[in-house]
Amino acid sequence: MNPAVRDQFDVLKALVVADEEIRKLDVELVKEREALEGVKKDLVRVREQIEQERHRYDEIEHDRGARIQEGRVLQQQLERSREKMNRTRNEKESNAVQRELEETRKLLRDVEDAVGKRSLELDELRKSIIDHEEQEAGYVARIGETEGAVSKRLQEIEAERGEKAGVRDGVAKKLPPVVLRKYDQIRAKRLSGAARLEAGRCKACNMSIPPQLAQRIARADVLEQCPSCNRFLYIDATPPSTPPAT
Ligand SMILES: [Zn+2]
């Protein structure tokens, strides 16, 4: 047995625990930040919708005004045709004016239909804008409520992370630099850089380790990596903790 290797086993074990704690805090940080981001995105989206709807409302209102104006002109034309009808002298003239009247009436009906349709569209849009403004107010309120709590929580997690990172660095320093570098490389790829060797298997990837290699590790002769996942393998000398008897 090599006492230096025996010590490195303990350091690796502590390092894996510290790194896992830090990783969980990082996941939490991302989650907290995203929670607020989601509502902020919803707010931007609903504001864009409101802007588009208001723009569309103005367009339709403008078009409706133009149609109403068109209707007034047709109405005047209709009155003129009626007056003309009173002055007709024969059937041919009266037929011609009658056709004119019918055509104008048809145009007027179309225009009135269009005005009615635009009015309905404006009603719908007005309702939709009110709904979206209510949503907007809800998002603003939620951001206001959440922002304080989230930034407080973020600060707490960041402080905890800072502490843990300090402890971790203290532990990591006990490893030879070349081992630590490799450990960090493996961790970057696989989330953890070391794994327990137990019953001849790597506890991280569950591959069985060739017996001779497993024996060398068990004797703490040398620091070895799992042939399958590359993690450093260590022997955990302390028995697994059992829940206290009640
Ligand atoms: Zn492995």
py3Dmol code that shows the C-alpha trace and the ligand (Angstrom):
import py3Dmol

protein = """\
ATOM      1  CA  MET A   1       0.000   0.000   0.000  1.00  0.00           C
ATOM      2  CA  ASN A   2       1.125   3.480  -0.851  1.00  0.00           C
ATOM      3  CA  PRO A   3       0.074   5.932   1.899  1.00  0.00           C
ATOM      4  CA  ALA A   4       0.054   8.813  -0.606  1.00  0.00           C
ATOM      5  CA  VAL A   5      -2.433   6.928  -2.798  1.00  0.00           C
ATOM      6  CA  ARG A   6      -4.526   6.057   0.257  1.00  0.00           C
ATOM      7  CA  ASP A   7      -4.738   9.812   1.041  1.00  0.00           C
ATOM      8  CA  GLN A   8      -5.631  10.623  -2.551  1.00  0.00           C
ATOM      9  CA  PHE A   9      -8.548   8.219  -2.328  1.00  0.00           C
ATOM     10  CA  ASP A  10      -9.931  10.236   0.599  1.00  0.00           C
ATOM     11  CA  VAL A  11      -9.308  13.509  -1.199  1.00  0.00           C
ATOM     12  CA  LEU A  12     -11.060  12.257  -4.333  1.00  0.00           C
ATOM     13  CA  LYS A  13     -14.010  11.078  -2.274  1.00  0.00           C
ATOM     14  CA  ALA A  14     -14.337  14.506  -0.626  1.00  0.00           C
ATOM     15  CA  LEU A  15     -13.839  16.260  -3.939  1.00  0.00           C
ATOM     16  CA  VAL A  16     -16.618  14.295  -5.641  1.00  0.00           C
ATOM     17  CA  VAL A  17     -18.999  15.264  -2.823  1.00  0.00           C
ATOM     18  CA  ALA A  18     -17.982  18.945  -2.974  1.00  0.00           C
ATOM     19  CA  ASP A  19     -18.246  19.072  -6.771  1.00  0.00           C
ATOM     20  CA  GLU A  20     -21.678  17.451  -6.729  1.00  0.00           C
ATOM     21  CA  GLU A  21     -22.896  20.034  -4.197  1.00  0.00           C
ATOM     22  CA  ILE A  22     -21.575  22.863  -6.324  1.00  0.00           C
ATOM     23  CA  ARG A  23     -23.103  21.359  -9.455  1.00  0.00           C
ATOM     24  CA  LYS A  24     -26.527  21.190  -7.760  1.00  0.00           C
ATOM     25  CA  LEU A  25     -26.238  24.839  -6.722  1.00  0.00           C
ATOM     26  CA  ASP A  26     -25.368  25.779 -10.305  1.00  0.00           C
ATOM     27  CA  VAL A  27     -28.460  23.951 -11.543  1.00  0.00           C
ATOM     28  CA  GLU A  28     -30.533  25.841  -8.953  1.00  0.00           C
ATOM     29  CA  LEU A  29     -29.035  29.163 -10.013  1.00  0.00           C
ATOM     30  CA  VAL A  30     -29.977  28.500 -13.623  1.00  0.00           C
ATOM     31  CA  LYS A  31     -33.490  27.463 -12.584  1.00  0.00           C
ATOM     32  CA  GLU A  32     -34.046  30.574 -10.444  1.00  0.00           C
ATOM     33  CA  ARG A  33     -32.819  32.850 -13.210  1.00  0.00           C
ATOM     34  CA  GLU A  34     -34.973  31.111 -15.813  1.00  0.00           C
ATOM     35  CA  ALA A  35     -38.113  31.366 -13.678  1.00  0.00           C
ATOM     36  CA  LEU A  36     -37.998  35.133 -13.926  1.00  0.00           C
ATOM     37  CA  GLU A  37     -36.817  35.096 -17.537  1.00  0.00           C
ATOM     38  CA  GLY A  38     -39.900  33.088 -18.528  1.00  0.00           C
ATOM     39  CA  VAL A  39     -42.324  35.707 -17.143  1.00  0.00           C
ATOM     40  CA  LYS A  40     -40.265  38.529 -18.657  1.00  0.00           C
ATOM     41  CA  LYS A  41     -40.493  36.875 -22.071  1.00  0.00           C
ATOM     42  CA  ASP A  42     -44.267  36.466 -21.630  1.00  0.00           C
ATOM     43  CA  LEU A  43     -44.492  40.170 -20.837  1.00  0.00           C
ATOM     44  CA  VAL A  44     -42.547  41.170 -23.958  1.00  0.00           C
ATOM     45  CA  ARG A  45     -44.730  38.868 -26.077  1.00  0.00           C
ATOM     46  CA  VAL A  46     -48.034  40.229 -24.766  1.00  0.00           C
ATOM     47  CA  ARG A  47     -46.835  43.823 -25.195  1.00  0.00           C
ATOM     48  CA  GLU A  48     -45.989  43.088 -28.817  1.00  0.00           C
ATOM     49  CA  GLN A  49     -49.460  41.617 -29.298  1.00  0.00           C
ATOM     50  CA  ILE A  50     -51.100  44.704 -27.818  1.00  0.00           C
ATOM     51  CA  GLU A  51     -49.067  46.971 -30.059  1.00  0.00           C
ATOM     52  CA  GLN A  52     -50.011  44.971 -33.162  1.00  0.00           C
ATOM     53  CA  GLU A  53     -53.670  44.958 -32.169  1.00  0.00           C
ATOM     54  CA  ARG A  54     -53.719  48.702 -31.582  1.00  0.00           C
ATOM     55  CA  HIS A  55     -52.097  49.242 -34.953  1.00  0.00           C
ATOM     56  CA  ARG A  56     -54.670  46.948 -36.604  1.00  0.00           C
ATOM     57  CA  TYR A  57     -57.457  48.764 -34.725  1.00  0.00           C
ATOM     58  CA  ASP A  58     -56.344  52.107 -36.147  1.00  0.00           C
ATOM     59  CA  GLU A  59     -56.210  50.660 -39.661  1.00  0.00           C
ATOM     60  CA  ILE A  60     -59.703  49.194 -39.460  1.00  0.00           C
ATOM     61  CA  GLU A  61     -61.126  52.340 -37.869  1.00  0.00           C
ATOM     62  CA  HIS A  62     -59.618  54.390 -40.657  1.00  0.00           C
ATOM     63  CA  ASP A  63     -61.075  52.042 -43.280  1.00  0.00           C
ATOM     64  CA  ARG A  64     -64.483  52.134 -41.570  1.00  0.00           C
ATOM     65  CA  GLY A  65     -64.440  55.936 -41.650  1.00  0.00           C
ATOM     66  CA  ALA A  66     -63.658  55.879 -45.370  1.00  0.00           C
ATOM     67  CA  ARG A  67     -66.548  53.447 -46.001  1.00  0.00           C
ATOM     68  CA  ILE A  68     -68.956  55.628 -44.016  1.00  0.00           C
ATOM     69  CA  GLN A  69     -67.907  58.587 -46.135  1.00  0.00           C
ATOM     70  CA  GLU A  70     -68.432  56.471 -49.263  1.00  0.00           C
ATOM     71  CA  GLY A  71     -71.916  55.590 -47.985  1.00  0.00           C
ATOM     72  CA  ARG A  72     -72.804  59.295 -47.591  1.00  0.00           C
ATOM     73  CA  VAL A  73     -71.791  59.970 -51.180  1.00  0.00           C
ATOM     74  CA  LEU A  74     -73.921  57.049 -52.395  1.00  0.00           C
ATOM     75  CA  GLN A  75     -76.837  58.280 -50.273  1.00  0.00           C
ATOM     76  CA  GLN A  76     -76.622  61.680 -51.961  1.00  0.00           C
ATOM     77  CA  GLN A  77     -76.421  59.971 -55.331  1.00  0.00           C
ATOM     78  CA  LEU A  78     -79.550  58.004 -54.440  1.00  0.00           C
ATOM     79  CA  GLU A  79     -81.442  61.192 -53.589  1.00  0.00           C
ATOM     80  CA  ARG A  80     -80.374  62.784 -56.851  1.00  0.00           C
ATOM     81  CA  SER A  81     -81.578  59.742 -58.776  1.00  0.00           C
ATOM     82  CA  ARG A  82     -84.957  59.912 -56.991  1.00  0.00           C
ATOM     83  CA  GLU A  83     -85.338  63.575 -57.935  1.00  0.00           C
ATOM     84  CA  LYS A  84     -84.378  62.651 -61.479  1.00  0.00           C
ATOM     85  CA  MET A  85     -87.082  59.988 -61.427  1.00  0.00           C
ATOM     86  CA  ASN A  86     -89.714  62.688 -60.736  1.00  0.00           C
ATOM     87  CA  ARG A  87     -88.593  64.563 -63.817  1.00  0.00           C
ATOM     88  CA  THR A  88     -88.585  61.627 -66.270  1.00  0.00           C
ATOM     89  CA  ARG A  89     -90.760  62.163 -69.300  1.00  0.00           C
ATOM     90  CA  ASN A  90     -91.106  58.693 -70.764  1.00  0.00           C
ATOM     91  CA  GLU A  91     -90.734  55.013 -69.940  1.00  0.00           C
ATOM     92  CA  LYS A  92     -87.284  54.724 -71.486  1.00  0.00           C
ATOM     93  CA  GLU A  93     -85.936  57.512 -69.282  1.00  0.00           C
ATOM     94  CA  SER A  94     -87.678  56.135 -66.233  1.00  0.00           C
ATOM     95  CA  ASN A  95     -86.217  52.646 -66.879  1.00  0.00           C
ATOM     96  CA  ALA A  96     -82.717  54.100 -67.144  1.00  0.00           C
ATOM     97  CA  VAL A  97     -83.091  55.990 -63.844  1.00  0.00           C
ATOM     98  CA  GLN A  98     -84.579  52.862 -62.244  1.00  0.00           C
ATOM     99  CA  ARG A  99     -81.445  50.889 -63.206  1.00  0.00           C
ATOM    100  CA  GLU A 100     -79.276  53.688 -61.827  1.00  0.00           C
ATOM    101  CA  LEU A 101     -81.256  53.583 -58.570  1.00  0.00           C
ATOM    102  CA  GLU A 102     -80.869  49.815 -58.280  1.00  0.00           C
ATOM    103  CA  GLU A 103     -77.153  49.936 -58.936  1.00  0.00           C
ATOM    104  CA  THR A 104     -76.647  52.683 -56.352  1.00  0.00           C
ATOM    105  CA  ARG A 105     -78.760  50.806 -53.805  1.00  0.00           C
ATOM    106  CA  LYS A 106     -76.655  47.688 -54.339  1.00  0.00           C
ATOM    107  CA  LEU A 107     -73.430  49.655 -53.892  1.00  0.00           C
ATOM    108  CA  LEU A 108     -74.859  51.244 -50.748  1.00  0.00           C
ATOM    109  CA  ARG A 109     -75.808  47.832 -49.338  1.00  0.00           C
ATOM    110  CA  ASP A 110     -72.266  46.560 -49.960  1.00  0.00           C
ATOM    111  CA  VAL A 111     -70.800  49.593 -48.237  1.00  0.00           C
ATOM    112  CA  GLU A 112     -73.153  49.206 -45.264  1.00  0.00           C
ATOM    113  CA  ASP A 113     -72.219  45.525 -44.997  1.00  0.00           C
ATOM    114  CA  ALA A 114     -68.537  46.476 -44.991  1.00  0.00           C
ATOM    115  CA  VAL A 115     -69.115  49.122 -42.288  1.00  0.00           C
ATOM    116  CA  GLY A 116     -70.987  46.540 -40.170  1.00  0.00           C
ATOM    117  CA  LYS A 117     -68.181  44.009 -40.610  1.00  0.00           C
ATOM    118  CA  ARG A 118     -65.551  46.564 -39.624  1.00  0.00           C
ATOM    119  CA  SER A 119     -67.578  47.492 -36.516  1.00  0.00           C
ATOM    120  CA  LEU A 120     -67.668  43.850 -35.442  1.00  0.00           C
ATOM    121  CA  GLU A 121     -63.928  43.509 -36.041  1.00  0.00           C
ATOM    122  CA  LEU A 122     -63.330  46.610 -33.911  1.00  0.00           C
ATOM    123  CA  ASP A 123     -65.470  45.151 -31.084  1.00  0.00           C
ATOM    124  CA  GLU A 124     -63.480  41.910 -31.191  1.00  0.00           C
ATOM    125  CA  LEU A 125     -60.170  43.761 -31.190  1.00  0.00           C
ATOM    126  CA  ARG A 126     -61.238  45.985 -28.307  1.00  0.00           C
ATOM    127  CA  LYS A 127     -62.067  42.879 -26.230  1.00  0.00           C
ATOM    128  CA  SER A 128     -58.796  41.217 -27.158  1.00  0.00           C
ATOM    129  CA  ILE A 129     -56.781  44.330 -26.272  1.00  0.00           C
ATOM    130  CA  ILE A 130     -58.506  44.509 -22.854  1.00  0.00           C
ATOM    131  CA  ASP A 131     -57.717  40.808 -22.246  1.00  0.00           C
ATOM    132  CA  HIS A 132     -54.098  41.304 -23.206  1.00  0.00           C
ATOM    133  CA  GLU A 133     -53.778  44.415 -21.065  1.00  0.00           C
ATOM    134  CA  GLU A 134     -55.058  42.389 -18.110  1.00  0.00           C
ATOM    135  CA  GLN A 135     -52.442  39.717 -18.859  1.00  0.00           C
ATOM    136  CA  GLU A 136     -49.786  42.420 -19.088  1.00  0.00           C
ATOM    137  CA  ALA A 137     -50.757  43.810 -15.679  1.00  0.00           C
ATOM    138  CA  GLY A 138     -50.618  40.273 -14.245  1.00  0.00           C
ATOM    139  CA  TYR A 139     -47.113  39.692 -15.589  1.00  0.00           C
ATOM    140  CA  VAL A 140     -45.895  43.057 -14.313  1.00  0.00           C
ATOM    141  CA  ALA A 141     -47.301  42.258 -10.863  1.00  0.00           C
ATOM    142  CA  ARG A 142     -45.774  38.786 -10.850  1.00  0.00           C
ATOM    143  CA  ILE A 143     -42.361  40.105 -11.891  1.00  0.00           C
ATOM    144  CA  GLY A 144     -42.588  42.713  -9.137  1.00  0.00           C
ATOM    145  CA  GLU A 145     -43.421  40.078  -6.545  1.00  0.00           C
ATOM    146  CA  THR A 146     -40.934  37.515  -7.822  1.00  0.00           C
ATOM    147  CA  GLU A 147     -37.991  39.775  -8.597  1.00  0.00           C
ATOM    148  CA  GLY A 148     -37.260  40.625  -4.975  1.00  0.00           C
ATOM    149  CA  ALA A 149     -37.615  37.040  -3.807  1.00  0.00           C
ATOM    150  CA  VAL A 150     -35.605  35.642  -6.702  1.00  0.00           C
ATOM    151  CA  SER A 151     -32.722  38.068  -6.360  1.00  0.00           C
ATOM    152  CA  LYS A 152     -32.606  37.356  -2.611  1.00  0.00           C
ATOM    153  CA  ARG A 153     -32.603  33.606  -3.343  1.00  0.00           C
ATOM    154  CA  LEU A 154     -29.944  34.095  -6.029  1.00  0.00           C
ATOM    155  CA  GLN A 155     -27.738  35.955  -3.557  1.00  0.00           C
ATOM    156  CA  GLU A 156     -28.166  33.181  -1.004  1.00  0.00           C
ATOM    157  CA  ILE A 157     -27.319  30.463  -3.495  1.00  0.00           C
ATOM    158  CA  GLU A 158     -24.355  32.429  -4.818  1.00  0.00           C
ATOM    159  CA  ALA A 159     -23.037  32.962  -1.291  1.00  0.00           C
ATOM    160  CA  GLU A 160     -23.438  29.264  -0.523  1.00  0.00           C
ATOM    161  CA  ARG A 161     -21.749  28.400  -3.789  1.00  0.00           C
ATOM    162  CA  GLY A 162     -18.837  30.703  -2.953  1.00  0.00           C
ATOM    163  CA  GLU A 163     -18.368  29.008   0.405  1.00  0.00           C
ATOM    164  CA  LYS A 164     -18.528  25.542  -1.098  1.00  0.00           C
ATOM    165  CA  ALA A 165     -16.105  26.543  -3.850  1.00  0.00           C
ATOM    166  CA  GLY A 166     -13.658  27.734  -1.184  1.00  0.00           C
ATOM    167  CA  VAL A 167     -13.879  24.417   0.648  1.00  0.00           C
ATOM    168  CA  ARG A 168     -13.544  22.559  -2.622  1.00  0.00           C
ATOM    169  CA  ASP A 169     -10.372  24.429  -3.563  1.00  0.00           C
ATOM    170  CA  GLY A 170      -8.886  23.607  -0.183  1.00  0.00           C
ATOM    171  CA  VAL A 171      -9.571  19.919  -0.778  1.00  0.00           C
ATOM    172  CA  ALA A 172      -8.425  19.993  -4.407  1.00  0.00           C
ATOM    173  CA  LYS A 173      -5.031  21.450  -3.427  1.00  0.00           C
ATOM    174  CA  LYS A 174      -4.186  18.182  -1.693  1.00  0.00           C
ATOM    175  CA  LEU A 175      -4.112  16.353  -5.035  1.00  0.00           C
ATOM    176  CA  PRO A 176      -1.004  16.373  -7.228  1.00  0.00           C
ATOM    177  CA  PRO A 177      -1.589  19.065  -9.897  1.00  0.00           C
ATOM    178  CA  VAL A 178      -1.409  16.578 -12.754  1.00  0.00           C
ATOM    179  CA  VAL A 179      -4.098  14.406 -11.138  1.00  0.00           C
ATOM    180  CA  LEU A 180      -6.291  17.417 -10.393  1.00  0.00           C
ATOM    181  CA  ARG A 181      -6.009  18.631 -13.982  1.00  0.00           C
ATOM    182  CA  LYS A 182      -7.070  15.257 -15.303  1.00  0.00           C
ATOM    183  CA  TYR A 183      -9.839  14.998 -12.714  1.00  0.00           C
ATOM    184  CA  ASP A 184     -11.219  18.376 -13.858  1.00  0.00           C
ATOM    185  CA  GLN A 185     -11.044  17.327 -17.509  1.00  0.00           C
ATOM    186  CA  ILE A 186     -13.029  14.161 -16.802  1.00  0.00           C
ATOM    187  CA  ARG A 187     -15.505  16.082 -14.642  1.00  0.00           C
ATOM    188  CA  ALA A 188     -16.092  18.612 -17.418  1.00  0.00           C
ATOM    189  CA  LYS A 189     -17.064  15.767 -19.715  1.00  0.00           C
ATOM    190  CA  ARG A 190     -18.890  13.445 -17.298  1.00  0.00           C
ATOM    191  CA  LEU A 191     -20.135  15.649 -14.410  1.00  0.00           C
ATOM    192  CA  SER A 192     -17.923  13.743 -11.950  1.00  0.00           C
ATOM    193  CA  GLY A 193     -14.198  13.049 -12.069  1.00  0.00           C
ATOM    194  CA  ALA A 194     -13.881  10.098  -9.759  1.00  0.00           C
ATOM    195  CA  ALA A 195     -15.902   7.068  -8.722  1.00  0.00           C
ATOM    196  CA  ARG A 196     -15.928   4.464  -5.988  1.00  0.00           C
ATOM    197  CA  LEU A 197     -14.625   0.989  -6.792  1.00  0.00           C
ATOM    198  CA  GLU A 198     -16.986  -1.476  -5.166  1.00  0.00           C
ATOM    199  CA  ALA A 199     -17.392  -5.222  -5.683  1.00  0.00           C
ATOM    200  CA  GLY A 200     -15.095  -5.016  -8.658  1.00  0.00           C
ATOM    201  CA  ARG A 201     -17.188  -2.382 -10.449  1.00  0.00           C
ATOM    202  CA  CYS A 202     -16.901   1.313 -11.161  1.00  0.00           C
ATOM    203  CA  LYS A 203     -19.870   2.785  -9.245  1.00  0.00           C
ATOM    204  CA  ALA A 204     -20.323   5.569 -11.784  1.00  0.00           C
ATOM    205  CA  CYS A 205     -20.523   3.634 -15.064  1.00  0.00           C
ATOM    206  CA  ASN A 206     -21.094   0.190 -13.528  1.00  0.00           C
ATOM    207  CA  MET A 207     -18.502  -1.542 -15.694  1.00  0.00           C
ATOM    208  CA  SER A 208     -16.611  -4.393 -14.054  1.00  0.00           C
ATOM    209  CA  ILE A 209     -12.935  -3.662 -13.664  1.00  0.00           C
ATOM    210  CA  PRO A 210     -10.365  -6.309 -14.709  1.00  0.00           C
ATOM    211  CA  PRO A 211      -9.520  -8.254 -11.486  1.00  0.00           C
ATOM    212  CA  GLN A 212      -5.810  -7.493 -11.539  1.00  0.00           C
ATOM    213  CA  LEU A 213      -6.449  -3.770 -11.873  1.00  0.00           C
ATOM    214  CA  ALA A 214      -9.135  -3.938  -9.181  1.00  0.00           C
ATOM    215  CA  GLN A 215      -6.672  -5.664  -6.843  1.00  0.00           C
ATOM    216  CA  ARG A 216      -4.007  -3.038  -7.428  1.00  0.00           C
ATOM    217  CA  ILE A 217      -6.522  -0.300  -6.622  1.00  0.00           C
ATOM    218  CA  ALA A 218      -7.831  -2.206  -3.591  1.00  0.00           C
ATOM    219  CA  ARG A 219      -4.287  -2.422  -2.251  1.00  0.00           C
ATOM    220  CA  ALA A 220      -3.922   1.349  -2.823  1.00  0.00           C
ATOM    221  CA  ASP A 221      -0.753   0.658  -4.799  1.00  0.00           C
ATOM    222  CA  VAL A 222      -1.481   3.181  -7.463  1.00  0.00           C
ATOM    223  CA  LEU A 223      -4.101   5.695  -8.610  1.00  0.00           C
ATOM    224  CA  GLU A 224      -5.939   4.271 -11.633  1.00  0.00           C
ATOM    225  CA  GLN A 225      -8.718   5.314 -13.978  1.00  0.00           C
ATOM    226  CA  CYS A 226     -11.767   3.285 -14.986  1.00  0.00           C
ATOM    227  CA  PRO A 227     -10.973   1.727 -18.395  1.00  0.00           C
ATOM    228  CA  SER A 228     -14.512   2.483 -19.507  1.00  0.00           C
ATOM    229  CA  CYS A 229     -15.395   6.004 -18.285  1.00  0.00           C
ATOM    230  CA  ASN A 230     -11.896   7.277 -17.377  1.00  0.00           C
ATOM    231  CA  ARG A 231     -12.933   8.413 -13.895  1.00  0.00           C
ATOM    232  CA  PHE A 232     -10.332   7.968 -11.170  1.00  0.00           C
ATOM    233  CA  LEU A 233     -11.248   5.002  -9.030  1.00  0.00           C
ATOM    234  CA  TYR A 234     -10.970   5.114  -5.254  1.00  0.00           C
ATOM    235  CA  ILE A 235     -11.656   2.753  -2.384  1.00  0.00           C
ATOM    236  CA  ASP A 236     -13.994   4.055   0.263  1.00  0.00           C
ATOM    237  CA  ALA A 237     -12.581   2.863   3.574  1.00  0.00           C
ATOM    238  CA  THR A 238     -15.543   4.057   5.658  1.00  0.00           C
ATOM    239  CA  PRO A 239     -18.560   1.754   5.579  1.00  0.00           C
ATOM    240  CA  PRO A 240     -21.699   3.177   3.979  1.00  0.00           C
ATOM    241  CA  SER A 241     -23.652   5.209   6.502  1.00  0.00           C
ATOM    242  CA  THR A 242     -26.769   3.540   7.869  1.00  0.00           C
ATOM    243  CA  PRO A 243     -29.772   5.514   9.121  1.00  0.00           C
ATOM    244  CA  PRO A 244     -29.720   5.862  12.913  1.00  0.00           C
ATOM    245  CA  ALA A 245     -31.773   3.205  14.688  1.00  0.00           C
ATOM    246  CA  THR A 246     -35.012   4.543  16.119  1.00  0.00           C
TER     247      THR A 246
END
"""
ligand_1 = """\
1
ZN
Zn -16.326 3.850 -14.935
"""
view = py3Dmol.view(width=600, height=400)
view.addModel(protein, "pdb")
view.setStyle({"model": 0}, {"cartoon": {"style": "trace"}})
view.addModel(ligand_1, "xyz")
view.setStyle({"model": 1}, {"stick": {}})
view.zoomTo()
view.show()
